[in-house]
Amino acid sequence: MVIKAVLTGDLIQSRKTDNPVAFIDAMKAVLRQLEKPYKVKAETFRGDGFQIVPKRASQGLRCAVALRVDLIASSPQGER
């Protein structure tokens, strides 16, 4: 049996931000940054939704923390 880590999420109230397109573009940039070090396969859906699957399940938590930190860092100051 193969065990996988699957991280799924979406940007909460992204449409209510001052610039939703920039917010979603920042999310996509963060997902691209995770591709090389964590060897993830990232997919986006419905604009602000995403799902990533690290190559090794053991990297799931590290990938989740990196994703969260990068998303917070790329969020506009007043919209964190």
Number of C-alpha atoms within 10 A of each C-alpha: 3 5 8 14 16 15 16 14 11 16 14 10 9 17 14 9 15 12 11 15 14 15 21 20 13 17 24 19 14 19 23 13 16 20 17 10 9 17 16 22 16 17 13 17 9 7 15 20 16 18 16 22 21 24 16 14 14 12 16 20 13 12 23 17 11 17 18 13 12 18 20 14 13 16 16 14 8 7 11 9
